[in-house]
Amino acid sequence: MNLATLQRENKPAGIDAAEWEVRVDLAAAYRLIDHYGMADLVYNHITARVPGAGHQILINEFGLHYSEITASNLVKIDLDGNVLDGPRSDGSDPLVNLAGYIIHSCIHGARDDVQCVLHTHSRAVMAVACLDQGLIPMEQEGLQFYNRVAYHDYEGLSVDADEKSRLIADLGQKNVMLMRNHGAVTVGATISEAFRRMYYLDSACRVQLDVLHAGGKIHLPSPEVCEHTARQWEAGAASIGGGAEPTLEWPAMKRLMDRKDPGYRQ
């Protein structure tokens, strides 16, 4: 039995094929964030827009570890935070973390180009978010972020609705934002794009910390080369990054999860 057949057989009644595909990809993203060491106990969130449903998004049920997230236990909410799913099989109502709703709902509401919003507190990202200079792109993968990172000052736990307007204003039309003294947000037109950006952002932060720890003089390419490289990423040069052609990495990442932890498809 191939994976496409298995995916169809796992789809519960009442969920159309387009939504189920998004659910499977979103559950895969949760498992991959855990696999790459960027999960934070039961906190942080990855959300995806429900296809054709206007302002409805899918989010993790609060209290589940990322390794427990499946396509079917994701929670559907609207941008006002109302849970649209019925009770679980045990009769309990799904829980949604308020901070996740605050951060994600305002971005989905303001950016129609965004399908997925990904927020992490990975150690490297938090460390760079505490540096006054923020991210210094200095290697090939990190240069995709050259002059393309937004910053949002820390305001405490993200549970106050009035922070939404400042989050949106600070993010603007950028796709990556460091939340000072907090963590990071990446967004994408697809789940795979938001995941790829977070994967490489975390990597760029780790490289920066390694270089700073080494104590030597940092060598950076010229501004012209940095900008050229960022545009190459955006254009999908060498079959990576943006551009019209799909990249090969997301199917490979899902195959990794199918070997390691196929339960995400349930």
C-alpha positions as CSV (number, residue, x, y, z in Angstrom):
1,M,0.0,0.0,0.0
2,N,1.5,3.3,-1.0
3,L,1.5,6.4,1.2
4,A,-1.1,8.3,-0.9
5,T,-3.5,5.4,-0.5
6,L,-2.7,5.2,3.3
7,Q,-3.3,9.0,3.6
8,R,-6.7,8.7,1.9
9,E,-7.7,5.8,4.1
10,N,-6.8,7.7,7.3
11,K,-8.9,10.7,6.3
12,P,-11.9,11.1,8.7
13,A,-15.3,11.6,7.3
14,G,-16.3,15.3,7.0
15,I,-12.8,16.6,6.1
16,D,-12.3,17.2,2.4
17,A,-9.2,16.1,0.6
18,A,-7.6,19.6,0.4
19,E,-7.9,20.2,4.1
20,W,-6.6,16.7,4.9
21,E,-3.5,17.3,2.8
22,V,-2.9,20.5,4.7
23,R,-3.4,18.7,8.0
24,V,-0.9,16.0,7.0
25,D,1.7,18.5,6.0
26,L,1.2,20.6,9.2
27,A,1.5,17.5,11.4
28,A,4.7,16.6,9.5
29,A,6.0,20.1,10.2
30,Y,5.4,19.6,14.0
31,R,7.2,16.3,14.0
32,L,10.1,17.8,12.0
33,I,10.5,20.7,14.3
34,D,10.8,18.2,17.2
35,H,13.1,16.0,15.1
36,Y,15.5,18.9,14.6
37,G,15.5,20.0,18.2
38,M,13.4,23.1,18.0
39,A,10.4,22.1,20.1
40,D,9.8,23.7,23.6
41,L,7.9,21.2,25.8
42,V,4.2,21.7,24.9
43,Y,4.6,25.4,23.9
44,N,5.0,27.3,20.6
45,H,2.9,26.8,17.5
46,I,2.7,26.2,13.8
47,T,-0.5,27.2,12.1
48,A,-1.9,26.7,8.6
49,R,-4.8,28.3,6.8
50,V,-7.7,25.9,6.0
51,P,-8.1,25.9,2.2
52,G,-11.2,27.7,0.9
53,A,-12.5,28.5,4.4
54,G,-11.6,32.1,4.6
55,H,-10.1,33.0,8.0
56,Q,-10.0,29.6,9.6
57,I,-6.7,28.1,10.7
58,L,-5.4,24.8,12.1
59,I,-3.3,24.8,15.3
60,N,-1.9,22.3,17.8
61,E,-4.0,21.2,20.8
62,F,-2.5,22.8,23.9
63,G,-0.9,20.2,26.1
64,L,0.3,17.8,23.3
65,H,4.0,17.4,22.6
66,Y,5.0,17.9,19.0
67,S,5.7,14.2,18.7
68,E,2.0,13.6,19.5
69,I,0.6,15.9,16.8
70,T,-1.4,14.1,14.1
71,A,-3.4,15.3,11.1
72,S,-6.6,14.5,12.9
73,N,-5.9,16.0,16.3
74,L,-5.1,19.5,15.0
75,V,-7.7,22.0,16.1
76,K,-9.6,24.3,13.8
77,I,-10.2,27.8,15.0
78,D,-11.3,31.1,13.6
79,L,-9.3,34.4,13.9
80,D,-11.4,35.3,16.9
81,G,-10.1,32.3,18.7
82,N,-13.3,30.3,18.6
83,V,-12.8,26.5,18.4
84,L,-14.7,25.2,15.4
85,D,-14.1,21.5,16.1
86,G,-16.5,19.5,18.2
87,P,-15.5,17.7,21.4
88,R,-12.8,14.9,21.3
89,S,-13.8,11.3,21.4
90,D,-13.5,11.4,25.2
91,G,-16.0,14.3,25.4
92,S,-13.4,17.0,26.3
93,D,-13.1,20.2,24.4
94,P,-9.9,20.9,22.6
95,L,-7.6,23.5,24.3
96,V,-5.8,26.3,22.4
97,N,-3.0,28.2,23.9
98,L,-3.8,32.0,24.1
99,A,-0.3,33.1,23.2
100,G,-0.5,30.9,20.0
101,Y,-3.8,32.5,19.1
102,I,-2.5,36.1,19.7
103,I,0.6,35.7,17.5
104,H,-0.7,33.6,14.7
105,S,-4.2,35.0,14.3
106,C,-3.1,38.5,13.7
107,I,-0.5,37.5,11.1
108,H,-3.0,35.3,9.2
109,G,-5.5,38.1,9.4
110,A,-3.1,40.7,8.0
111,R,-1.3,38.7,5.4
112,D,-3.4,36.9,2.8
113,D,-0.2,35.7,1.1
114,V,0.6,33.6,4.2
115,Q,-0.6,30.0,4.5
116,C,1.7,29.0,7.4
117,V,3.0,30.8,10.5
118,L,5.8,29.0,12.5
119,H,6.9,30.2,15.9
120,T,9.8,28.6,17.9
121,H,11.9,29.2,20.9
122,S,15.0,27.3,19.8
123,R,18.1,27.9,21.9
124,A,20.1,29.4,19.1
125,V,17.3,31.7,17.9
126,M,16.6,33.0,21.4
127,A,20.3,33.7,21.9
128,V,20.6,35.7,18.8
129,A,17.3,37.5,19.6
130,C,19.1,38.7,22.8
131,L,22.0,40.2,20.9
132,D,21.7,43.9,20.2
133,Q,23.0,43.4,16.6
134,G,20.5,40.6,16.0
135,L,21.2,38.2,13.1
136,I,24.3,38.7,11.1
137,P,24.0,36.6,7.9
138,M,27.4,35.3,7.1
139,E,27.2,32.0,5.2
140,Q,25.5,30.8,2.1
141,E,22.3,29.6,3.7
142,G,22.1,32.5,6.1
143,L,22.5,35.1,3.4
144,Q,18.9,34.4,2.3
145,F,18.0,36.6,5.3
146,Y,20.2,39.5,4.3
147,N,18.3,42.7,5.0
148,R,15.1,40.6,5.2
149,V,14.6,40.1,9.0
150,A,12.0,42.1,10.9
151,Y,12.3,42.7,14.7
152,H,9.7,43.0,17.4
153,D,10.6,44.2,20.9
154,Y,9.7,42.1,23.9
155,E,6.5,43.0,25.7
156,G,6.2,40.0,28.0
157,L,4.1,36.9,27.5
158,S,2.1,37.3,24.2
159,V,-1.3,37.2,25.8
160,D,-2.4,40.8,25.4
161,A,-4.6,41.4,22.3
162,D,-3.3,45.0,21.9
163,E,0.1,43.6,21.0
164,K,-1.3,42.3,17.7
165,S,-1.1,45.6,16.0
166,R,2.5,46.0,16.8
167,L,3.4,42.5,15.8
168,I,1.8,43.1,12.4
169,A,3.4,46.5,12.0
170,D,6.9,45.1,12.8
171,L,6.6,42.1,10.5
172,G,5.3,44.2,7.6
173,Q,5.8,42.2,4.4
174,K,8.9,40.4,5.6
175,N,8.8,36.6,6.0
176,V,11.1,36.3,9.0
177,M,10.9,38.1,12.3
178,L,13.1,37.8,15.4
179,M,11.1,38.5,18.5
180,R,13.6,40.2,20.8
181,N,14.5,38.2,24.0
182,H,11.8,35.7,22.9
183,G,12.2,33.6,19.7
184,A,11.3,33.8,16.1
185,V,8.5,33.7,13.5
186,T,8.7,32.6,9.9
187,V,5.9,32.6,7.5
188,G,5.4,31.1,4.1
189,A,3.0,30.7,1.2
190,T,3.3,27.0,1.9
191,I,4.0,24.9,5.0
192,S,7.2,23.7,3.5
193,E,8.4,27.3,2.9
194,A,7.8,28.4,6.5
195,F,9.5,25.2,7.7
196,R,12.5,25.7,5.4
197,R,12.9,29.3,6.5
198,M,12.9,28.3,10.2
199,Y,15.3,25.4,9.6
200,Y,17.8,27.8,8.0
201,L,17.2,30.6,10.4
202,D,18.0,28.3,13.3
203,S,21.1,27.1,11.4
204,A,22.2,30.7,10.7
205,C,21.8,31.6,14.4
206,R,23.9,28.6,15.4
207,V,26.6,29.5,12.9
208,Q,26.7,33.1,14.2
209,L,27.1,31.9,17.8
210,D,29.9,29.5,16.8
211,V,31.7,32.3,14.9
212,L,31.3,34.7,17.8
213,H,32.5,32.1,20.3
214,A,35.6,31.5,18.1
215,G,36.7,35.0,18.7
216,G,38.3,35.8,15.4
217,K,37.6,38.6,13.0
218,I,34.4,38.0,11.1
219,H,34.8,37.9,7.3
220,L,31.7,38.9,5.4
221,P,31.0,39.0,1.7
222,S,30.5,42.4,0.1
223,P,27.0,43.9,0.4
224,E,26.5,43.4,-3.3
225,V,27.3,39.7,-3.1
226,C,25.0,39.4,0.0
227,E,22.1,40.9,-1.8
228,H,22.8,38.9,-4.9
229,T,22.7,35.7,-2.9
230,A,19.5,36.6,-1.1
231,R,17.9,37.2,-4.5
232,Q,19.2,33.9,-5.7
233,W,17.3,32.2,-2.8
234,E,14.2,34.1,-3.7
235,A,14.4,33.2,-7.3
236,G,14.9,29.5,-6.6
237,A,18.4,29.2,-8.0
238,A,20.0,25.8,-7.8
239,S,16.5,24.3,-7.2
240,I,16.4,25.7,-3.7
241,G,14.5,28.6,-2.1
242,G,11.7,30.4,-3.8
243,G,10.7,30.6,-7.4
244,A,8.0,28.9,-9.5
245,E,9.3,25.4,-9.4
246,P,8.7,23.3,-6.3
247,T,11.7,22.3,-4.3
248,L,12.7,18.7,-3.6
249,E,13.3,19.0,0.1
250,W,9.7,18.8,1.5
251,P,8.9,15.4,-0.1
252,A,12.3,14.2,1.3
253,M,11.4,15.5,4.8
254,K,8.1,13.7,4.7
255,R,9.8,10.5,3.6
256,L,12.1,11.0,6.6
257,M,9.1,11.2,8.9
258,D,7.4,8.2,7.2
259,R,10.4,6.1,8.1
260,K,11.0,7.6,11.6
261,D,7.5,8.5,12.8
262,P,4.6,7.8,10.4
263,G,2.0,8.4,13.1
264,Y,1.7,12.0,12.0
265,R,-0.5,10.9,9.1
266,Q,-3.2,9.5,11.4
